[in-house]
Amino acid sequence: MTAPLVAPLVGGALIGLAATLLLVANGRVAGISGAVGGLFGARAGDREWRVSFLGGLLVGGVALALLRPSALRVEYAPPAALAVVAGLLVGFGTQLGNGCTSGHGVCGVSRRSTRSIVATITFILAGALAVLVSRRLGAPWLG
């Protein structure tokens, strides 16, 4: 196996392992938007796993930035206003779809959830459509 294929394979296996451990240990699906959204209105005893989960994501990101900064290099830079609008649309979409790609795509599909399968297909099609439209409009940050 070539080196460029190893990192995504290991990363995917770690995501799957983490999602499985959270489901087995806490009975919770590892969805980022659900973890964040439920953090603010969490019942007693429900906040700890959410803080730990999100803290682990932050610590992992900081560790990657320190150990291998080239992995976080960005080769495109959309205008700030576009990035803000895109972020708001993603947030609205996760509310509308009752979850995000990690909750539906990683955890829901593996549990054979029809709702998650439909949501994941919708995410992929919407992303492909967004790239197609952006390229037709000549978006320079897409290369």
N, C-alpha and C positions, 0 to 999 in steps of 0.2 A: 504494500500500500504506500502510495506516495505521501510525502510530508504535508502538502496542502489539504489532503483529505483527512488527515488524522485529527486536527484541531476541531473541525465541525463534528466529527464522529464522537469524539470525547465530550465535547460540549453538549451535544444532543443526549448522550447517555447520562451525563450529570443532571441535565434538566429533567429527564425521565425519572431518574433515581430520586431527585429532590421532590418531585411531584408525588411519586409513589410513597415516599416516607411521610410527607405531610398528610396524605389521604389515610394511610394506615395508622399513623400516630394520633392524628387529631380529627379524622373524618372530614377534612376540609379539602376543597379543590384549590390548587395553586394558581388562582387567577389574580393577576396584579390589580386590575381595576376593582375587583371585589374586595381584595385585601385592603386597598386604600380607601374605597368607599365605605366599607364597614368599620374602618378605624374610628371615624368620628362619632358614630352612633353605637359603638360596640357595648354590649352588656358586660357586666363584671365577669372576668375570667376569659373573655373573648378577645380582649385587647392585646394580651401578652403575645400570643402566637402571631398576630398581625404585625406588631412592632418588631418581633424577632425576625419574621419573614422579610419585611421591608428593610430592616437593618442589615440583614445578610446580603441583600441585593446591593445596598450602598457600599458595604465593606468590600464585597467582591469587585465592584466597579473601581473603588479607590485602589485596591490591591493591583488590579490589572493596569490602571493608569501609572502606578509606581513601578511595577515590574516590567511592563511591556507597553510603553506609551504609543508605540507605532500601531498597535492594534486598535487604537481609538482615533486614528488620524481620519479627518474628514476631507474628502476631495471635492466636495461641492458645498456651496453656501447659498441657499435660497434667501431672498430678501426677508428681513426680520418680520415684516407684516404678514408675509405669506406663511412663515413658520408659525406665527401666533394663530392665524386663522386655521391652519391645518391642525394644530394642537387642539383647538376648541372643537373642530369637527370630529377628531378622533375621540375626544371626551364625550361628545354628544352621541357618537356612534356606539361607544361601549355602554352607555346608559340605555340606549334604544335596543341594543342587542343583548342586554343582560350579561355582558361579559366581554372579554377581549380575546385576542388570539391565544394567549397562554391558557386561559380558562377553558375556552371552547376548543381551540386547535390542538393543544397538547393533552389536556385532561378529558375534555368531553368526547372527543373523537375516540380516544382509547377506551372509553367506557361505552362506546357505541350509542351515544346519545344522538337521536335524530335531530333535535334542536341544535346541538353543537355542530353536527355535520353540515346542516344547512347554513348555519352562521359562518363556519369556516369557508365553505364554498363562496358565500357572499363576500367575505373579507378578501379572498383571493381575486374574485372577479372585479370588485370595486378598486382594488389596488392596480390591477392590470389596466382597467379603464382610466384610472387617474394618470398612469404613466403614458398611455396612448394619447390622451387629450393633452397632457403637458408637452409631449414631444411634437404633436401637431401644432401647438401654439409656440413652439420654439423655445421652450424653457431651457436656458443655458446651463443650469445647475445639474441637468440630467446627463450631460455629456454627449 
